[in-house]
Every structure is written in C-alpha cells, then in structure tokens.
Amino acid sequence: MLALVTVLKGLVEFAILLLVGQGLVFLLSFGRHEGNPVYRMFRFLTSPVVRVGRLIAPRFVVDQHVPALALFLLLWVWVALKFAQVQLLFEAGYGS
C-alpha cells in the first residue's frame, strides 16, 4: 500500500510540474503561446488533469482559470497523499 501511495504521489508531483511549466511558458511567450511547440506539448500532457478540473468546476468558472483550479486541486491531492504516506510509514514502524 505504501508503494502505491508513493507512486501516486510521484505522478501528482509530475502533473504539478507540468502545469507549472505550462504556466511559465505562457508567461514567457508574451501572447504567442499557441504557436509555441513547447506550450502545445505541455497543454497536451496536462489536458487530462485540466479536463477533470473542468468537470469538477462549476459552470461560472472561466475556461482560462481551469488550469489554475487543476493545480490547486493537485496540490490538495498531494497533501492528502503525503499525509497517507506518513501514516503508513508510522504504521510500518519507521517513525518514532
């Protein structure tokens, strides 16, 4: 179970880094982000996470804000997985 939580936490960390990278390329491309191949790659890789964020978000949330919402949700999932990982480590006797 600890291995599963660790792998899931790693995947969430990877998705967080992809969203942060996409945001940085967006900021550094000065409005020409749609023509940037790196931005398109990031958008392709983060599309599943952003799609889940769109499903969770209410309709009044603008589509431009959904990646930020997805990042916020991923951060909370990461915190929950880290808490579960620490709990499993204490149960296994690695703490105290």
HELIX and SHEET records of a PDB file:
HELIX    1   1 LEU A    2  LEU A   28  1                                  27    
HELIX    2   2 HIS A   33  GLY A   35  5                                   3    
HELIX    3   3 PRO A   37  ILE A   56  1                                  20    
HELIX    4   4 ASP A   63  HIS A   65  5                                   3    
HELIX    5   5 VAL A   66  ALA A   92  1                                  27    
END                                                                             
